[in-house]
Amino acid sequence: MKSETREESGALIISFEGDIDLQSSPEARKALLEAVGKGMAVLVDLSAVDYIDSSGVASLVESFQKAKTEHHKFILVSVSDSARRVLELARLDKVFTICGSISDALEA
């Protein structure tokens, strides 16, 4: 898994690439929580995620809950088909705000 964080229009955008699984989820969790801790809206680009397992989903949920507690936006962006299926199975597509593009998320 690779991740990249950048700032755009007052939001932090974290892009993940590859698999977010038991091996890589601690790194993803750390990146997500650090971003949330900066007190800005966080947009999580999942367009290049090939696979996400329950540990990766748990990292997203924990970060979402922290952002919500601190009254910051936490938006999933361009969710890949495989990641979307996992979120739908867990019914988390109803919990997370999901946007089709970064520009849509920045407007949200």
C-alpha distances in whole Angstrom, upper triangle without the diagonal:
4,7,10,14,17,20,22,26,26,22,19,16,13,10,7,6,5,5,6,9,11,9,6,9,11,9,8,12,13,12,14,17,17,17,20,22,23,25,24,23,19,18,14,13,11,13,10,8,9,10,10,13,15,14,11,14,16,14,15,19,19,18,20,23,23,23,26,28,28,29,26,24,21,20,17,17,17,16,15,17,15,14,18,19,17,19,22,23,22,24,22,22,26,25,22,23,21,22,22,21,20,24,25,23,25,28,28
4,7,10,14,17,19,23,23,20,16,14,10,8,6,5,7,9,9,12,14,12,9,11,12,9,9,13,13,11,13,16,16,16,18,20,21,23,22,21,17,16,13,12,11,12,10,9,12,13,13,16,18,16,13,16,18,15,16,19,20,18,20,23,23,22,25,27,27,28,24,23,20,19,17,16,16,16,15,18,17,16,19,21,20,20,24,25,24,26,23,23,27,25,22,23,21,21,21,20,19,22,24,22,23,26,26
4,7,10,14,16,19,19,16,13,10,7,5,4,6,9,11,10,13,16,14,10,11,12,9,8,11,11,8,10,13,13,12,15,17,17,19,18,17,14,13,10,10,10,12,10,10,13,14,14,17,18,16,13,16,17,14,14,18,18,15,18,21,20,19,22,24,23,24,21,20,17,16,14,14,15,15,15,19,18,16,19,21,20,20,23,25,24,25,22,22,25,23,20,20,19,19,19,18,16,19,21,19,20,23,23
4,7,10,13,16,16,14,10,8,6,5,7,9,12,14,14,17,19,18,14,15,15,12,10,13,12,9,11,14,13,11,15,16,16,18,16,16,13,12,10,10,11,13,12,13,16,17,17,20,21,19,16,18,20,16,16,19,19,16,18,22,20,19,22,24,23,24,20,19,16,16,15,14,15,16,17,20,20,18,20,23,22,22,25,27,26,27,24,23,26,24,21,21,19,19,19,17,14,18,20,17,18,21,22
4,7,10,13,13,10,7,6,4,6,9,12,15,17,16,19,21,20,16,16,16,13,11,13,12,8,9,12,10,8,12,13,12,14,13,13,10,10,9,10,13,14,14,15,19,20,19,21,23,20,17,19,20,16,15,19,18,15,17,20,18,17,20,22,20,20,17,16,14,14,14,14,16,17,18,22,22,19,21,25,23,22,26,28,26,27,23,23,25,23,20,19,18,18,19,16,13,16,18,16,15,19,19
4,7,10,10,8,6,5,7,9,12,15,18,20,19,23,25,24,20,20,20,17,15,16,15,12,12,15,13,10,13,15,12,14,12,12,10,10,11,11,14,16,16,18,21,22,22,25,26,24,21,22,23,19,18,21,21,17,18,21,20,18,21,23,21,21,17,16,15,15,15,14,16,18,20,24,24,22,23,27,26,25,28,30,29,29,25,25,27,25,21,20,19,18,18,15,12,14,17,15,13,17,18
4,7,7,6,5,6,9,11,15,18,21,23,22,25,27,27,23,22,22,19,17,18,17,14,14,15,13,10,13,14,11,12,10,10,9,10,12,13,16,18,19,20,24,25,24,27,28,26,23,23,24,21,19,22,21,18,18,21,19,17,20,22,19,19,15,14,14,14,15,15,17,19,22,25,26,24,25,28,28,26,29,31,30,29,26,25,27,24,21,19,19,18,19,15,12,13,16,13,11,15,16
4,6,5,6,7,11,13,16,19,23,25,24,27,30,29,25,24,25,22,20,21,20,17,16,18,16,13,15,17,14,14,11,10,10,10,13,13,17,17,19,21,25,26,25,28,29,28,24,25,26,23,20,23,23,19,19,22,21,18,20,23,20,19,15,14,14,14,15,14,16,19,21,25,26,24,24,28,28,26,28,31,30,29,26,25,26,24,21,18,18,16,17,13,10,10,13,11,9,12,14
4,6,8,10,14,16,19,22,26,28,27,30,32,32,28,27,28,25,23,23,23,19,18,20,18,15,16,18,15,14,10,10,11,11,15,15,19,20,22,24,27,29,28,31,31,30,27,26,27,25,22,24,24,21,20,23,21,18,20,22,20,18,15,13,15,14,16,15,18,21,24,27,29,26,26,30,30,27,29,33,31,30,27,25,26,24,21,18,18,16,17,14,11,10,12,11,7,10,12
4,7,10,13,16,20,23,26,28,26,29,31,31,27,26,26,24,21,21,21,18,16,17,16,12,13,14,11,10,7,7,9,11,14,16,20,21,23,24,28,29,28,30,30,29,26,25,26,23,21,22,22,18,18,20,19,15,17,19,16,15,12,11,13,14,16,16,19,21,24,28,29,26,26,30,29,27,29,32,31,29,26,25,25,23,20,18,18,17,19,16,12,12,14,12,9,11,13
4,6,10,13,16,19,23,24,22,26,28,28,24,22,23,20,18,18,18,14,13,14,13,10,10,12,10,9,6,5,6,7,10,12,16,18,20,21,24,25,24,26,26,25,22,22,22,19,17,19,19,15,15,17,16,13,15,17,15,14,10,9,10,10,13,13,16,18,21,24,25,22,23,26,26,23,26,29,27,26,22,22,22,20,17,15,15,14,16,14,10,11,13,10,8,11,11
4,6,10,13,16,20,21,19,23,24,24,21,19,19,17,14,15,14,11,10,12,10,7,9,11,9,10,7,6,5,6,8,10,14,16,17,18,22,23,21,24,24,22,19,19,20,17,15,17,17,13,14,17,15,12,15,17,15,15,11,10,10,10,12,12,15,17,20,23,24,21,21,25,24,22,25,27,26,25,22,21,23,20,17,16,16,15,17,14,11,13,14,11,10,14,14
4,6,10,13,17,18,17,20,23,22,19,18,18,16,13,14,14,11,10,13,12,9,11,13,12,13,10,9,6,5,6,7,11,12,14,15,19,20,19,21,22,21,17,18,19,16,14,17,17,14,14,17,17,14,17,19,18,17,13,12,10,10,10,9,12,14,16,20,20,18,19,22,22,20,23,25,24,24,20,19,21,19,16,15,14,13,14,11,8,11,13,10,10,14,14
4,7,10,13,15,13,17,19,19,15,14,15,12,10,11,12,8,8,11,11,8,11,13,13,14,12,11,7,6,5,6,9,11,12,12,16,17,15,18,19,18,14,15,16,13,12,15,15,12,13,17,16,14,17,20,18,19,15,13,11,10,10,10,12,13,15,18,18,15,17,20,19,18,21,23,22,23,19,19,21,19,16,15,14,14,15,13,11,14,15,13,13,17,17
4,7,10,12,12,15,18,18,14,14,15,13,10,13,14,10,10,14,14,12,14,17,17,18,16,14,11,8,6,5,6,8,8,9,13,14,14,17,19,18,14,15,17,14,13,16,17,15,16,19,19,17,20,23,22,22,18,16,13,12,10,9,10,11,12,16,16,14,15,19,18,17,20,23,22,22,19,19,21,20,17,16,14,14,14,12,11,14,16,14,15,18,18
4,7,8,8,12,15,14,11,11,13,11,8,11,13,10,10,14,15,13,16,18,19,20,18,17,13,11,8,6,6,8,6,6,10,11,11,14,16,15,11,13,15,13,12,16,17,15,16,19,19,19,21,24,23,24,20,18,15,14,11,11,11,10,11,14,14,11,14,17,16,16,19,21,20,21,19,18,21,20,17,17,15,16,15,14,14,17,18,16,18,21,21
4,7,8,12,15,14,11,12,15,12,11,14,15,13,14,18,18,17,19,22,22,24,22,20,17,14,11,9,7,8,5,5,7,9,11,14,17,16,13,15,17,15,15,18,20,18,19,23,23,22,25,27,27,27,24,22,18,17,14,13,12,11,10,14,13,12,15,17,16,17,20,21,21,23,20,20,23,23,20,20,18,18,17,16,16,19,20,19,21,24,24
4,7,9,13,12,10,11,14,13,11,15,17,15,16,19,20,20,22,24,25,27,25,23,20,17,14,12,9,10,6,5,5,7,9,12,15,15,12,14,17,15,16,19,20,19,21,24,25,24,27,29,29,30,27,24,21,19,16,15,14,13,11,13,11,11,14,16,15,17,19,20,21,23,21,20,24,23,21,22,19,20,19,19,19,23,23,22,24,27,27
4,6,9,9,7,9,12,12,10,13,16,15,15,18,20,20,21,24,25,27,26,24,20,18,14,13,10,12,9,6,5,5,6,8,12,11,9,12,14,13,14,17,18,18,20,22,23,23,26,28,28,29,26,24,21,19,16,16,16,13,11,13,10,10,14,14,13,15,18,18,18,20,19,19,23,22,20,21,19,21,20,20,21,25,25,23,25,28,27
4,7,8,6,5,9,9,7,10,13,12,12,15,17,17,18,21,23,24,23,22,18,16,13,13,10,12,11,7,8,6,5,7,9,8,5,8,11,10,10,14,15,15,16,19,20,20,22,24,25,26,23,22,18,17,14,16,16,13,12,14,11,10,13,14,12,13,17,17,16,19,16,17,21,20,18,19,18,20,20,20,20,24,24,22,24,27,26
4,5,5,5,9,10,9,11,14,14,15,17,19,20,21,23,25,26,26,24,21,20,16,16,14,16,14,10,10,7,6,5,8,6,6,9,10,10,12,14,15,16,18,20,21,22,24,26,27,28,26,24,21,20,17,19,19,16,15,16,13,12,15,15,12,14,17,17,16,19,17,19,22,21,19,22,21,23,23,24,24,28,28,25,28,30,29
4,6,5,8,10,10,11,13,15,16,17,19,21,21,23,25,27,27,26,23,22,19,19,17,19,18,14,14,11,9,7,8,6,7,10,10,10,13,15,15,17,19,20,21,23,25,26,27,29,27,26,22,22,20,22,22,19,19,20,16,15,18,18,15,17,20,19,17,21,19,21,24,22,21,24,23,26,27,27,27,31,31,28,30,33,31
4,6,7,9,10,11,13,14,16,17,19,20,22,23,25,28,28,27,23,23,19,20,18,20,17,14,14,12,11,10,12,9,10,13,13,12,15,18,17,18,21,22,23,24,26,28,28,30,28,27,24,24,21,23,23,21,20,21,18,17,20,21,18,19,23,22,21,24,22,24,27,25,24,26,25,27,28,28,27,31,31,29,31,34,33
4,6,6,6,9,10,11,13,15,16,17,19,20,22,24,24,23,20,19,16,16,14,17,15,12,13,11,10,10,12,9,8,12,12,11,13,16,16,16,18,20,20,21,24,25,26,27,25,24,21,21,18,20,20,18,18,20,17,15,19,20,17,18,22,21,20,23,21,22,25,23,21,23,23,24,25,25,24,28,28,25,27,30,29
4,5,5,6,8,10,10,12,14,15,16,18,20,22,22,21,18,17,14,15,14,17,15,12,14,11,9,9,9,6,5,9,9,7,10,12,12,12,15,17,17,18,21,22,23,24,22,21,18,18,16,18,19,17,17,19,16,14,17,18,15,16,19,19,18,20,18,20,22,20,18,21,20,22,23,23,23,26,27,24,26,29,27
4,5,5,6,9,10,11,12,14,15,16,19,21,21,21,18,19,16,17,17,20,18,16,17,15,13,12,12,8,8,11,10,8,11,13,12,12,16,17,16,18,21,21,22,24,22,22,19,20,19,21,22,20,21,23,20,18,21,22,19,19,23,22,20,23,20,22,25,22,20,23,23,25,26,26,25,28,28,25,27,30,28
4,5,5,6,9,10,11,12,14,15,17,20,20,20,17,17,14,16,15,18,16,14,16,15,13,14,15,11,10,13,13,10,12,15,14,13,16,18,17,18,21,22,22,24,21,21,18,19,18,19,21,19,20,22,20,18,21,22,20,20,24,24,22,24,21,23,26,23,21,23,22,24,25,24,23,26,27,24,25,28,27
4,5,5,6,9,10,11,12,14,16,18,18,17,13,14,11,12,12,15,14,12,14,13,11,12,13,10,7,10,10,7,9,12,11,10,13,15,15,15,18,20,20,21,19,18,15,15,14,16,17,16,16,19,17,15,17,19,17,17,20,21,19,21,18,19,22,20,17,19,18,20,21,21,19,23,23,20,22,25,24
4,6,5,6,8,10,11,12,14,16,17,16,13,14,12,14,14,18,17,15,17,16,13,13,12,9,8,10,9,5,7,10,8,7,11,13,12,13,16,17,17,19,17,17,14,15,15,17,19,17,19,21,19,16,19,20,18,17,21,21,19,20,17,19,21,18,16,18,19,21,23,22,21,24,24,21,22,25,24
4,6,5,6,9,10,10,13,15,16,16,14,15,13,16,16,20,19,17,20,18,16,16,16,13,11,13,12,9,11,13,11,9,13,14,13,14,17,18,17,19,17,18,15,17,17,19,21,20,21,24,23,19,22,24,21,20,24,25,22,24,21,22,24,21,19,21,21,23,25,24,22,25,26,22,23,26,25
4,6,5,6,9,10,11,14,14,14,11,12,11,13,14,17,16,15,18,18,16,17,17,14,12,14,14,10,11,14,12,10,13,15,13,13,17,18,17,19,16,16,13,15,15,16,18,18,19,23,21,18,21,23,21,20,24,25,23,24,21,22,24,21,18,19,19,20,22,21,18,22,23,19,20,23,22
4,5,5,6,9,10,12,12,11,8,10,8,11,13,16,16,15,18,17,15,16,16,13,11,12,11,8,8,10,9,6,9,11,10,10,13,15,14,15,13,13,10,12,12,14,17,16,18,21,20,17,18,21,19,17,21,22,20,21,17,18,20,17,15,16,16,18,20,19,17,20,20,17,18,21,19
4,5,5,6,9,11,12,12,10,12,12,15,16,20,20,19,22,20,18,18,17,15,13,14,12,9,9,11,8,6,9,10,8,9,12,13,12,14,12,13,11,14,15,17,20,19,22,24,23,20,21,24,21,20,23,24,22,22,19,20,22,18,16,17,19,20,23,22,20,23,23,19,20,23,21
4,6,5,7,10,11,12,10,13,13,16,18,21,21,20,23,22,20,21,20,18,16,17,16,12,12,14,12,9,12,14,11,11,15,15,13,15,13,14,13,15,16,18,21,21,23,26,25,22,24,27,24,23,26,27,25,26,22,23,25,21,19,20,21,22,24,23,20,23,23,20,20,23,22
4,5,5,8,8,9,7,9,10,13,15,18,19,19,22,22,20,21,21,18,16,17,16,13,12,14,12,9,11,13,11,9,13,14,12,14,11,11,10,12,14,15,18,19,21,25,24,21,22,25,23,21,25,27,24,25,21,21,23,20,17,17,18,19,21,19,16,19,20,16,16,19,18
4,5,6,7,7,6,10,11,14,17,20,21,20,24,23,20,21,20,18,16,16,15,12,11,12,10,7,8,10,7,6,10,10,9,10,8,9,8,11,13,16,19,19,22,25,25,21,22,25,23,20,24,25,23,23,19,20,21,17,15,15,17,18,21,20,17,19,20,16,16,19,17
4,5,8,10,10,13,14,18,20,23,24,23,27,26,23,24,23,20,19,19,17,14,14,15,12,9,11,12,8,8,12,11,9,11,10,12,12,15,17,19,23,23,26,29,28,24,26,28,26,24,27,29,26,26,22,24,24,21,18,19,21,22,25,23,20,23,23,19,19,22,20
4,6,9,9,13,15,18,20,23,24,24,28,27,25,26,25,23,21,21,20,17,16,18,15,12,14,15,12,10,13,14,10,12,10,12,12,15,17,19,23,23,26,29,29,26,27,30,28,26,29,31,28,28,24,25,26,22,20,20,21,22,24,22,19,21,22,18,17,20,19
4,7,9,13,15,18,21,24,25,25,29,28,26,27,26,24,22,22,21,18,17,17,16,12,13,14,11,8,11,11,8,9,7,9,11,14,17,19,23,23,26,29,30,26,27,30,28,25,28,30,28,27,23,24,24,21,18,18,20,20,23,22,19,20,20,17,15,18,17
4,6,10,13,16,19,21,23,23,27,27,25,26,26,24,22,21,21,18,16,17,16,13,13,14,12,9,11,13,10,9,6,8,9,12,15,16,20,21,24,27,28,24,24,28,27,24,27,29,27,26,22,22,23,20,17,16,17,17,20,18,15,16,17,13,12,14,14
4,7,10,13,16,18,21,21,25,25,22,24,24,23,20,19,19,17,14,15,15,12,11,13,12,8,10,13,10,9,5,5,6,8,11,13,16,17,21,24,25,21,21,25,24,21,23,26,24,23,19,19,19,17,14,12,14,14,16,15,12,13,13,10,9,11,10
4,6,10,13,15,17,17,21,21,19,21,21,20,16,16,16,14,11,13,13,10,9,12,11,8,11,14,12,11,8,6,5,6,9,10,14,15,18,21,21,18,18,22,21,18,21,24,22,21,17,17,18,16,12,11,12,12,15,14,11,13,13,10,10,13,12
4,6,10,12,14,14,18,19,17,20,20,19,16,15,17,14,11,14,15,11,11,14,14,11,13,16,15,14,11,8,6,5,6,6,10,11,14,18,19,15,16,19,19,16,19,22,20,20,16,15,17,15,11,10,10,9,11,10,8,10,11,7,8,12,11
4,6,9,11,11,15,15,13,16,17,16,12,12,14,12,9,12,13,11,10,14,14,12,15,18,17,17,13,11,8,6,5,6,9,9,12,15,15,12,13,17,16,14,17,19,18,18,15,14,16,15,11,11,9,10,11,10,9,13,13,10,12,15,14
4,6,8,9,12,14,13,16,18,17,14,14,16,14,12,15,17,14,14,18,18,16,18,21,21,20,17,14,11,9,6,5,6,7,9,13,14,11,12,16,16,14,17,20,19,19,16,15,18,17,13,12,10,10,10,9,8,12,12,10,12,15,15
4,6,5,9,10,10,13,15,15,11,12,15,13,11,14,16,15,15,18,19,18,20,23,23,22,19,16,13,11,7,6,6,5,6,10,10,8,9,12,12,12,14,17,17,17,14,13,17,16,13,13,10,11,10,10,11,14,15,13,15,18,17
4,6,8,11,12,16,18,18,15,15,18,17,15,18,20,18,18,22,23,21,23,26,26,25,22,19,16,13,10,7,5,5,5,8,10,9,10,13,14,14,16,18,19,19,17,15,19,19,16,15,12,11,10,9,11,14,14,14,16,19,18
4,6,9,11,15,18,18,14,15,19,17,16,19,21,19,20,23,24,23,25,28,28,28,24,22,18,16,12,11,9,8,7,10,10,10,12,14,15,15,18,20,20,21,19,18,21,21,18,18,15,15,13,13,14,17,18,17,19,22,22
4,6,7,11,14,14,11,12,15,14,13,16,19,18,18,21,22,22,24,27,27,27,24,21,18,16,12,11,10,8,6,9,8,7,10,12,12,13,15,17,17,19,17,16,20,19,17,18,15,15,15,15,16,19,19,18,21,23,23
4,7,10,14,15,12,13,17,16,16,19,21,20,21,24,25,25,27,30,30,30,27,25,21,19,15,15,13,10,7,9,6,7,11,11,11,13,16,16,17,19,18,17,21,21,19,20,17,18,17,18,19,22,22,21,24,27,26
4,7,10,11,9,11,14,14,14,16,19,19,19,22,24,24,25,28,29,29,27,24,20,19,15,15,14,11,9,9,6,6,10,10,9,11,14,14,15,17,16,16,20,20,18,20,17,19,18,19,21,24,24,22,25,28,26
4,7,8,6,7,10,10,10,13,15,15,16,19,20,21,22,25,26,26,24,22,18,17,14,15,14,11,10,11,8,6,9,10,7,9,12,12,12,15,13,14,18,17,15,18,16,18,18,20,20,24,23,21,24,27,25
4,6,5,6,9,10,11,12,14,16,17,19,20,21,23,25,26,27,25,23,20,19,16,18,18,14,13,14,10,9,11,11,8,10,13,12,11,14,13,15,18,17,17,19,18,21,21,23,24,27,26,24,27,29,27
4,5,5,6,9,10,10,12,14,15,16,18,20,21,22,24,25,24,22,19,19,16,19,19,16,16,16,13,11,13,12,8,10,13,11,9,13,12,14,17,16,15,19,18,21,23,24,25,28,27,24,27,30,27
4,5,5,6,9,10,10,12,14,15,17,18,20,21,23,24,23,22,18,19,17,19,20,17,17,18,15,13,15,15,12,12,16,15,13,16,14,17,19,17,17,20,19,22,24,25,25,28,27,25,27,30,27
4,5,5,7,9,10,11,12,14,16,17,18,20,21,23,21,19,16,15,13,16,16,14,14,15,13,10,13,14,10,11,14,14,13,15,13,15,17,16,14,17,16,19,20,21,21,25,24,21,24,26,24
4,5,5,6,9,10,10,12,14,15,16,18,20,21,19,17,14,14,12,14,16,13,14,15,12,9,11,12,8,8,11,11,9,11,9,11,14,12,11,14,14,17,19,20,20,24,23,20,23,25,22
4,5,5,6,9,10,10,12,14,15,16,18,20,19,18,14,15,14,17,19,16,17,18,16,13,15,15,12,11,14,14,11,13,11,14,15,13,13,16,17,20,22,23,23,26,25,22,24,26,24
4,5,5,6,9,10,11,12,14,15,17,18,17,16,13,14,13,16,18,15,17,19,17,13,15,17,14,13,16,17,14,16,13,15,17,14,13,16,16,19,21,21,21,24,23,20,22,25,23
4,6,5,6,9,10,10,12,14,15,16,14,13,9,10,9,12,15,13,15,17,15,12,13,15,12,10,14,15,13,14,10,12,14,11,9,12,12,15,17,18,17,21,20,17,19,21,19
4,5,5,6,9,10,10,12,14,15,14,13,10,11,11,15,17,15,17,19,17,14,14,16,13,11,14,14,11,12,9,11,12,9,9,12,13,17,19,20,20,23,21,18,20,22,20
4,5,5,6,9,10,11,12,14,13,14,11,13,14,17,20,18,20,22,20,17,18,19,16,14,17,18,15,16,13,15,16,12,12,15,16,19,22,23,22,25,23,20,22,24,21
4,5,5,6,9,10,11,12,11,11,8,11,11,15,18,17,19,21,20,17,18,20,17,15,18,20,17,17,14,15,16,13,11,13,15,17,20,20,19,21,21,17,18,21,19
4,5,5,6,9,10,10,9,8,6,8,10,13,17,15,19,20,20,16,16,19,17,14,16,18,15,15,11,13,13,9,8,10,12,15,18,19,17,20,19,15,17,19,16
4,5,5,6,9,10,10,10,9,12,13,17,20,19,22,24,23,19,19,21,19,16,18,19,16,16,13,15,14,11,10,12,15,18,22,22,21,23,22,18,20,21,18
4,5,5,6,9,9,10,9,13,15,18,22,21,24,26,25,21,22,24,21,19,22,23,19,19,16,18,18,14,13,15,17,20,23,23,21,24,23,19,20,22,19
4,5,5,6,5,6,6,10,13,16,19,19,22,25,25,21,21,24,22,19,21,23,20,19,16,17,17,13,12,12,15,17,20,20,18,20,19,15,16,18,15
4,5,5,6,7,8,11,14,17,21,20,24,25,25,22,21,24,22,18,21,22,19,18,15,16,15,11,11,12,15,17,21,21,20,21,20,16,17,18,15
4,5,8,10,11,14,17,21,24,24,27,29,28,25,24,27,24,21,24,25,22,21,18,19,18,15,14,15,19,21,25,25,23,25,23,20,20,21,19
4,6,9,11,14,17,20,24,24,27,30,30,26,26,28,26,23,26,27,24,23,20,21,20,17,16,16,19,21,25,24,22,23,22,19,19,20,18
4,7,9,13,16,19,23,23,26,29,29,25,25,28,26,23,25,27,24,23,19,20,19,15,14,14,17,19,22,22,20,21,20,16,16,17,14
4,6,10,13,16,20,20,24,26,27,23,23,26,24,21,23,26,23,22,18,19,18,15,13,12,15,16,19,19,17,18,17,13,13,14,12
4,6,10,12,16,17,20,23,24,20,20,23,22,18,21,23,21,20,16,16,15,13,10,9,11,12,16,15,13,15,13,10,10,12,9
4,7,10,14,14,17,20,20,17,16,19,18,15,18,20,18,17,13,13,14,11,8,7,9,11,14,14,12,14,13,10,11,13,11
4,6,10,10,14,17,18,14,14,17,16,13,16,19,17,16,12,11,12,10,7,5,6,7,10,10,9,12,10,7,9,11,9
4,7,7,10,13,14,11,10,14,13,11,13,16,15,14,11,10,12,11,7,6,5,6,9,9,9,12,11,8,11,13,11
4,6,9,12,14,11,11,14,15,13,15,18,18,17,14,12,14,14,10,9,6,5,6,6,6,9,9,7,10,12,11
4,6,9,12,10,9,13,14,13,15,18,18,17,15,13,16,16,13,11,8,6,5,5,8,11,10,10,13,15,14
4,7,8,6,6,10,11,10,11,14,15,14,12,10,14,14,11,11,8,8,7,9,11,14,13,12,15,17,16
4,6,5,6,9,10,11,12,14,16,16,14,13,16,17,15,15,11,12,10,12,14,17,16,16,19,21,20
4,6,5,6,9,10,10,12,14,15,14,12,16,17,16,16,13,13,12,14,17,20,18,18,22,23,22
4,5,5,7,9,10,11,13,14,14,13,17,18,16,17,15,16,15,17,19,22,21,20,24,25,24
4,5,5,6,9,10,11,12,11,10,14,15,13,14,12,14,13,15,17,20,19,18,21,23,21
4,5,5,6,9,10,10,9,8,11,13,11,12,10,12,12,14,16,19,18,17,20,22,20
4,5,5,6,9,9,10,9,12,14,14,15,13,15,15,18,20,23,21,20,24,25,23
4,5,5,6,8,9,9,12,13,13,15,14,16,17,19,21,24,22,21,24,26,24
4,6,5,6,5,5,9,9,9,12,11,14,15,17,19,22,20,18,22,23,20
4,5,5,6,5,8,10,11,13,12,15,16,19,21,23,21,20,23,24,21
4,5,8,9,11,12,13,16,15,18,19,22,24,27,24,23,27,28,25
4,5,8,9,10,11,15,15,18,20,22,24,27,24,22,26,27,24
4,5,6,7,10,12,13,16,18,21,23,25,22,21,24,25,21
4,5,5,6,9,10,14,16,19,20,22,20,18,21,22,19
4,6,6,8,7,11,13,16,17,20,17,15,19,19,16
4,6,8,9,12,15,18,19,21,18,16,20,20,16
4,7,9,13,16,18,19,21,18,16,19,19,15
4,6,10,13,15,15,17,15,12,15,16,13
4,7,10,12,12,14,11,9,12,13,9
4,7,9,10,12,10,8,12,12,10
4,6,7,9,6,6,9,10,8
4,7,9,7,8,11,12,11
4,5,5,6,9,10,11
4,5,5,6,9,10
4,5,5,6,9
4,6,5,6
4,5,5
4,6
4
